[in-house]
Amino acid sequence: MTKGRRKEITALFMHLGGFMRLVEEAPPERVVEIVGELMEEITEGIFKRHATLDKFVMGELFVFFNDPIEVENHEACEVDLARSHHHRV
């Protein structure tokens, strides 16, 4: 079993606004298309900032910074990512 360790990280929770309404109202093919385009854009921003996409569940994303890749200014990277995608989520 792997030993735990203590490390400072910065976490970001993102909610995709209107996701449930989209799932309920749009054809499945359109949902896949929209979510795929959005996730491609967001994951590009996540990896550009050396962050980790931990989960994507029901229109919610959990991203964290500073583990496993050390990021000197992880707090600023989190704010930058949130600002760069707030118009899309």
ROMARKOL-782914 format. One record per residue (C-alpha): residue number from 1; residue in one letter; x negated, y negated, z negated. Coordinates in pm, whole numbers. Layout:
# ROMARKOL-782914
<pt i="NUM" aa="A" u="X" v="Y" w="Z"/>
...
//
This chain:
# ROMARKOL-782914
<pt i="1" aa="M" u="0" v="0" w="0"/>
<pt i="2" aa="T" u="-125" v="-349" w="85"/>
<pt i="3" aa="K" u="-199" v="-581" w="-205"/>
<pt i="4" aa="G" u="-7" v="-903" w="-219"/>
<pt i="5" aa="R" u="-181" v="-1236" w="-220"/>
<pt i="6" aa="R" u="-93" v="-1590" w="-306"/>
<pt i="7" aa="K" u="-112" v="-1847" w="-26"/>
<pt i="8" aa="E" u="40" v="-2185" w="46"/>
<pt i="9" aa="I" u="263" v="-2187" w="353"/>
<pt i="10" aa="T" u="512" v="-2427" w="504"/>
<pt i="11" aa="A" u="849" v="-2282" w="605"/>
<pt i="12" aa="L" u="1097" v="-2409" w="860"/>
<pt i="13" aa="F" u="1454" v="-2288" w="895"/>
<pt i="14" aa="M" u="1624" v="-2383" w="1221"/>
<pt i="15" aa="H" u="1992" v="-2345" w="1298"/>
<pt i="16" aa="L" u="2108" v="-2332" w="1658"/>
<pt i="17" aa="G" u="2412" v="-2556" w="1648"/>
<pt i="18" aa="G" u="2720" v="-2415" w="1820"/>
<pt i="19" aa="F" u="2571" v="-2066" w="1844"/>
<pt i="20" aa="M" u="2871" v="-1881" w="1704"/>
<pt i="21" aa="R" u="3114" v="-2077" w="1921"/>
<pt i="22" aa="L" u="2899" v="-1999" w="2225"/>
<pt i="23" aa="V" u="2898" v="-1627" w="2139"/>
<pt i="24" aa="E" u="3275" v="-1625" w="2089"/>
<pt i="25" aa="E" u="3367" v="-1823" w="2402"/>
<pt i="26" aa="A" u="3104" v="-1766" w="2672"/>
<pt i="27" aa="P" u="3053" v="-1454" w="2881"/>
<pt i="28" aa="P" u="2772" v="-1234" w="2743"/>
<pt i="29" aa="E" u="2553" v="-1299" w="3047"/>
<pt i="30" aa="R" u="2572" v="-1674" w="2989"/>
<pt i="31" aa="V" u="2491" v="-1633" w="2617"/>
<pt i="32" aa="V" u="2181" v="-1429" w="2704"/>
<pt i="33" aa="E" u="2075" v="-1690" w="2961"/>
<pt i="34" aa="I" u="2117" v="-1988" w="2726"/>
<pt i="35" aa="V" u="1957" v="-1820" w="2424"/>
<pt i="36" aa="G" u="1670" v="-1689" w="2638"/>
<pt i="37" aa="E" u="1591" v="-2037" w="2775"/>
<pt i="38" aa="L" u="1612" v="-2194" w="2431"/>
<pt i="39" aa="M" u="1399" v="-1927" w="2265"/>
<pt i="40" aa="E" u="1135" v="-1956" w="2537"/>
<pt i="41" aa="E" u="1110" v="-2330" w="2476"/>
<pt i="42" aa="I" u="1107" v="-2300" w="2098"/>
<pt i="43" aa="T" u="861" v="-2010" w="2080"/>
<pt i="44" aa="E" u="621" v="-2199" w="2306"/>
<pt i="45" aa="G" u="626" v="-2482" w="2050"/>
<pt i="46" aa="I" u="588" v="-2237" w="1760"/>
<pt i="47" aa="F" u="283" v="-2062" w="1903"/>
<pt i="48" aa="K" u="128" v="-2388" w="2024"/>
<pt i="49" aa="R" u="120" v="-2493" w="1658"/>
<pt i="50" aa="H" u="-17" v="-2153" w="1543"/>
<pt i="51" aa="A" u="299" v="-2075" w="1350"/>
<pt i="52" aa="T" u="471" v="-1740" w="1299"/>
<pt i="53" aa="L" u="827" v="-1669" w="1412"/>
<pt i="54" aa="D" u="945" v="-1437" w="1138"/>
<pt i="55" aa="K" u="1313" v="-1391" w="1218"/>
<pt i="56" aa="F" u="1583" v="-1483" w="1466"/>
<pt i="57" aa="V" u="1923" v="-1371" w="1340"/>
<pt i="58" aa="M" u="2266" v="-1500" w="1439"/>
<pt i="59" aa="G" u="2145" v="-1839" w="1558"/>
<pt i="60" aa="E" u="1901" v="-1891" w="1271"/>
<pt i="61" aa="L" u="1523" v="-1900" w="1304"/>
<pt i="62" aa="F" u="1271" v="-1866" w="1023"/>
<pt i="63" aa="V" u="925" v="-1997" w="1109"/>
<pt i="64" aa="F" u="626" v="-2036" w="880"/>
<pt i="65" aa="F" u="288" v="-2201" w="908"/>
<pt i="66" aa="N" u="-55" v="-2122" w="761"/>
<pt i="67" aa="D" u="-36" v="-1742" w="761"/>
<pt i="68" aa="P" u="-181" v="-1530" w="908"/>
<pt i="69" aa="I" u="-353" v="-1809" w="1104"/>
<pt i="70" aa="E" u="-501" v="-2084" w="888"/>
<pt i="71" aa="V" u="-363" v="-2423" w="992"/>
<pt i="72" aa="E" u="-534" v="-2719" w="828"/>
<pt i="73" aa="N" u="-239" v="-2957" w="858"/>
<pt i="74" aa="H" u="48" v="-2707" w="845"/>
<pt i="75" aa="E" u="291" v="-2952" w="686"/>
<pt i="76" aa="A" u="247" v="-3199" w="972"/>
<pt i="77" aa="C" u="280" v="-2918" w="1227"/>
<pt i="78" aa="E" u="613" v="-2815" w="1074"/>
<pt i="79" aa="V" u="748" v="-3171" w="1094"/>
<pt i="80" aa="D" u="621" v="-3205" w="1451"/>
<pt i="81" aa="L" u="791" v="-2881" w="1557"/>
<pt i="82" aa="A" u="1120" v="-2980" w="1393"/>
<pt i="83" aa="R" u="1115" v="-3323" w="1556"/>
<pt i="84" aa="S" u="1026" v="-3187" w="1898"/>
<pt i="85" aa="H" u="1324" v="-2948" w="1902"/>
<pt i="86" aa="H" u="1592" v="-3121" w="1695"/>
<pt i="87" aa="H" u="1776" v="-3226" w="2012"/>
<pt i="88" aa="R" u="1806" v="-2859" w="2115"/>
<pt i="89" aa="V" u="1913" v="-2699" w="1786"/>
//
